[in-house]
Amino acid sequence: MEHRSFQDEMSRNRRDSLILAVVVSVVLFALIVSVSYMWDPTSVYVMVPIAVIMVFIYTWSGYQYGDKVVLSSVGAQPAEGPQFTYLNDTVEGLAIAAGIPKPNVYVIPSEELNAFATGKDPEHASIGVTAGLMKTLDRQELEGVVAHEMSHIRNRDVQFMMLVAVLVGLIGIVSHMILRSYWWGGGGSSRRERGRGGDIRILIIVVGFVLAIFAPILSRIVQMAVSRRREFLADASGAELTRYPDGLADALEKIMKLNRGDMKVSESVSHLFISDPTHSALDAIYSTHPPIEERIKRLREM
């Protein structure tokens, strides 16, 4: 088996980020052209540039400030006060071991056992843990979970994950706009164009409609495939930081046995968590996380 260093994986992460951005940008552009034709074919040359500029602004602002949105969406509060001394000390110690600045530390008011990392780079990163996680795990298990999230930051997974969250959310918004426009009669322009030989315009609208249905699904599959690989890497990297793989393995066993999978978390950010915060019948093929049993098995074999 080919051996890759963590530097190799970080370079691979940056390459994956670029490929994802290009692919999703092409899909977004196709969606924008379609919705422009659907609303007003005569003004498409004006609407498309404006829409592209708006998408760029949305993506840039989401990438820059998306971590604050994520923290707010789960009700995370700064881990301040004597009751969080050990948590902060653990984060600081593992940050030193990882060679990165100490991330900001937050606590999520949920009895589920979970944690996540977010931010645009290691210099602007945050780690959040649930109240249930702190109550249930012992010190070695908590260190294992924090080390896992610290690894996401060190490996620059948070950079990629934030980009994924922004782009997947944007595709969902544009797709929803197209489907609503079509439902409320936006497709009527295609019937008017048919009499004037507007077959290309009809084709564009049809392609846009198909993309609007399948683009969110495809983007979720991309999100799933990339996130699963990164979870395995973060498990191994976290075990390297603590020098105790069983700590994270024990934590994952408790998470598997005790979590109900009912956290109120948007699908666009669920991949940020150490364990998928929601459960469904499609988890085996649609989950952003690899099977937790397989993760435990690999950690036990280290």
VOGU-3710 file (C-alpha; in Angstrom, 3 decimals, decimal comma):
1> mehrsfqdem> 0,000/0,000/0,000  1,294/3,450/-0,906  2,312/5,454/2,137  1,326/9,113/2,293  2,584/11,617/4,835  0,252/14,112/6,463  1,828/16,804/4,264  0,851/14,723/1,235  -2,698/14,496/2,542  -2,844/18,261/3,132
11> srnrrdslil> -1,740/18,846/-0,462  -4,347/16,350/-1,610  -6,979/18,217/0,401  -6,098/21,497/-1,307  -6,291/19,798/-4,716  -9,662/18,269/-3,864  -10,918/21,678/-2,770  -9,971/23,181/-6,128  -11,558/20,330/-8,107  -14,763/20,553/-6,079
21> avvvsvvlfa> -14,920/24,322/-6,506  -14,518/24,017/-10,293  -17,087/21,232/-10,690  -19,674/22,901/-8,482  -19,056/26,261/-10,166  -19,861/24,701/-13,548  -23,073/23,201/-12,153  -24,006/26,509/-10,550  -23,372/28,377/-13,794  -25,647/25,945/-15,672
31> livsvsymwd> -28,353/26,431/-13,042  -28,026/30,213/-13,247  -28,313/30,226/-17,048  -31,374/27,999/-16,843  -33,193/30,110/-14,258  -32,357/33,254/-16,263  -33,937/31,793/-19,410  -36,891/30,610/-17,374  -37,609/34,087/-15,994  -36,809/36,241/-19,016
41> ptsvyvmvpi> -34,874/34,898/-22,058  -34,398/38,408/-23,479  -32,395/39,644/-20,483  -30,205/36,580/-19,962  -27,017/38,441/-20,909  -27,683/40,905/-18,112  -29,005/38,501/-15,497  -26,233/35,905/-15,798  -23,299/38,277/-15,043  -25,233/39,792/-12,148
51> avimvfiytw> -26,061/36,339/-10,793  -22,432/35,203/-11,132  -21,270/38,253/-9,167  -23,853/37,553/-6,462  -22,766/33,906/-6,262  -19,130/34,997/-5,893  -20,023/37,412/-3,092  -22,146/34,756/-1,360  -19,404/32,135/-1,619  -16,658/34,489/-0,448
61> sgyqygdkvv> -18,658/35,793/2,525  -19,799/32,266/3,419  -16,224/31,015/3,340  -14,953/33,947/5,404  -17,701/34,003/8,007  -19,392/30,607/7,655  -17,876/29,332/10,901  -19,832/31,946/12,854  -23,015/30,858/11,096  -22,308/27,204/11,932
71> lssvgaqpae> -21,621/27,969/15,601  -24,778/30,056/15,844  -26,905/27,412/14,095  -26,147/24,819/16,788  -26,409/27,268/19,698  -22,714/26,949/20,603  -21,519/29,083/23,522  -17,900/29,979/24,435  -16,403/27,502/26,901  -15,683/30,044/29,632
81> gpqftylndt> -15,552/29,490/33,363  -13,890/27,079/35,795  -16,120/24,156/34,742  -14,420/24,200/31,339  -10,834/24,488/32,567  -9,928/20,910/31,686  -11,528/21,181/28,248  -9,572/24,353/27,459  -6,349/22,875/28,824  -6,867/19,755/26,698
91> veglaiaagi> -7,438/21,816/23,557  -4,386/23,967/24,264  -2,118/20,984/24,933  -3,168/19,167/21,771  -2,834/22,360/19,734  0,777/22,634/20,894  1,343/18,984/19,974  -0,185/19,595/16,531  1,897/22,740/16,015  -1,067/25,056/15,403
101> pkpnvyvips> -2,623/27,983/17,328  -5,176/27,084/19,988  -8,654/27,080/18,406  -11,567/28,851/20,059  -13,534/26,422/22,239  -17,341/26,171/22,369  -19,935/24,022/24,107  -23,173/22,965/22,402  -26,251/22,611/24,663  -27,178/19,084/23,581
111> eelnafatgk> -27,260/15,803/25,468  -26,077/13,969/22,344  -22,393/12,952/22,226  -20,761/14,876/19,418  -18,108/17,410/18,460  -16,977/19,351/15,412  -14,301/21,681/14,114  -14,872/24,634/11,820  -13,039/27,659/10,424  -11,346/28,841/7,271
121> dpehasigvt> -7,794/27,874/8,321  -5,794/26,808/11,419  -5,356/30,446/12,429  -9,119/31,033/12,450  -10,563/27,775/13,760  -12,991/26,655/16,453  -13,793/23,380/18,182  -17,230/22,675/19,627  -18,256/19,815/21,908  -21,687/18,943/23,240
131> aglmktldrq> -22,591/19,130/26,900  -23,483/15,436/26,719  -20,012/14,583/25,480  -18,371/16,320/28,440  -20,681/14,614/30,919  -20,253/11,099/29,530  -16,648/10,689/28,394  -13,676/10,210/30,679  -10,484/12,210/30,208  -8,760/9,888/27,771
141> elegvvahem> -11,897/9,584/25,661  -12,393/13,359/25,595  -8,751/13,814/24,596  -9,279/11,352/21,751  -12,273/13,291/20,423  -10,522/16,650/20,725  -7,427/15,207/19,010  -9,644/14,016/16,139  -11,058/17,522/15,688  -7,599/19,063/16,094
151> shirnrdvqf> -6,425/16,832/13,254  -9,159/18,187/10,988  -7,744/21,639/11,669  -4,085/20,659/11,248  -4,805/18,755/8,028  -6,791/21,772/6,742  -9,930/19,690/6,456  -11,853/22,568/8,026  -10,936/24,714/5,043  -12,350/22,153/2,639
161> mmlvavlvgl> -15,351/21,344/4,826  -16,340/25,001/5,058  -16,150/25,323/1,280  -18,295/22,194/0,918  -20,893/23,530/3,362  -21,146/26,845/1,487  -21,327/25,319/-2,003  -23,750/22,529/-1,085  -26,007/25,076/0,586  -25,830/27,362/-2,449
171> igivshmilr> -26,716/24,560/-4,859  -29,732/23,774/-2,714  -30,886/27,404/-2,788  -30,541/27,804/-6,576  -32,147/24,413/-7,247  -35,085/25,342/-5,026  -35,485/28,629/-6,917  -35,616/26,821/-10,263  -38,136/24,228/-9,103  -40,402/26,891/-7,603
181> sywwggggss> -40,145/29,004/-10,764  -41,079/26,024/-12,900  -43,920/25,080/-10,567  -45,380/28,614/-10,648  -45,305/28,854/-14,412  -41,722/29,821/-15,198  -41,670/27,090/-17,826  -44,305/28,985/-19,797  -41,629/30,916/-21,665  -40,484/27,629/-23,213
191> rrergrggdi> -43,903/27,184/-24,861  -43,797/30,695/-26,266  -40,291/30,149/-27,606  -41,273/26,931/-29,380  -43,208/28,874/-31,989  -40,188/31,066/-32,683  -37,776/28,182/-33,069  -36,349/28,481/-29,580  -35,310/24,837/-29,282  -31,982/25,730/-27,657
201> riliivvgfv> -33,751/27,762/-25,016  -36,164/24,914/-24,347  -33,229/22,524/-24,023  -31,473/24,865/-21,568  -34,574/25,080/-19,403  -35,068/21,296/-19,460  -31,395/20,692/-18,569  -31,682/23,237/-15,769  -34,805/21,527/-14,447  -33,064/18,134/-14,424
211> laifapilsr> -30,004/19,663/-12,729  -32,240/21,322/-10,143  -33,544/17,878/-9,184  -30,284/15,950/-9,227  -27,603/18,552/-8,365  -28,372/18,522/-4,598  -28,201/14,716/-4,625  -24,922/14,659/-6,558  -23,375/17,336/-4,364  -24,368/15,302/-1,307
221> ivqmavsrrr> -22,697/12,213/-2,781  -19,483/14,202/-3,373  -19,721/15,537/0,166  -20,191/11,987/1,452  -17,295/10,413/-0,442  -14,722/13,046/0,477  -15,848/13,348/4,098  -15,643/9,590/4,707  -11,982/9,481/3,655  -11,138/12,479/5,811
231> efladasgae> -12,751/10,940/8,881  -10,453/7,916/8,666  -7,450/10,231/8,265  -8,486/12,365/11,251  -8,931/9,238/13,390  -5,387/8,104/12,573  -3,942/11,587/12,960  -5,739/12,077/16,284  -4,372/8,769/17,565  -0,905/9,976/16,592
241> ltrypdglad> -1,369/13,131/18,689  -2,529/11,339/21,855  -0,421/8,177/21,364  -3,475/6,303/22,643  -5,853/5,060/19,900  -8,079/3,283/22,433  -9,152/6,625/23,890  -10,869/7,646/20,649  -12,077/4,085/20,017  -13,752/3,971/23,450
251> alekimklnr> -15,319/7,378/22,802  -16,709/6,227/19,454  -18,193/3,132/21,104  -20,061/5,305/23,602  -21,201/7,601/20,798  -22,465/4,603/18,817  -24,365/3,117/21,776  -25,800/6,265/23,378  -26,563/8,702/20,552  -30,149/8,892/19,323
261> gdmkvsesvs> -29,242/10,793/16,149  -31,795/13,550/16,652  -29,674/16,708/16,777  -31,240/19,639/14,935  -28,454/20,157/12,409  -28,636/21,274/8,786  -27,602/18,654/6,224  -25,125/21,141/4,730  -23,018/21,137/7,932  -23,600/17,594/9,246
271> hlfisdpths> -20,284/16,470/7,738  -18,431/18,727/10,193  -19,264/16,505/13,176  -17,234/13,538/14,437  -20,385/11,392/14,146  -23,325/12,017/11,838  -25,732/14,002/14,075  -28,822/12,698/12,251  -29,877/9,166/11,342  -32,018/7,865/8,486
281> aldaiysthp> -32,703/4,641/6,619  -30,258/5,755/3,904  -27,241/6,140/6,219  -25,408/3,174/4,697  -25,208/4,817/1,254  -25,844/8,494/1,969  -24,053/9,249/5,234  -21,119/11,668/5,237  -19,372/9,405/7,776  -17,882/5,929/7,385
291> pieerikrlr> -19,443/3,139/9,494  -18,480/3,816/13,085  -17,788/0,098/13,637  -15,126/0,221/10,911  -13,526/3,286/12,485  -13,370/1,555/15,877  -11,899/-1,569/14,285  -9,109/0,399/12,595  -8,265/2,244/15,798  -8,117/-1,019/17,802
301> em> -5,659/-2,423/15,266  -3,189/0,475/15,637
//
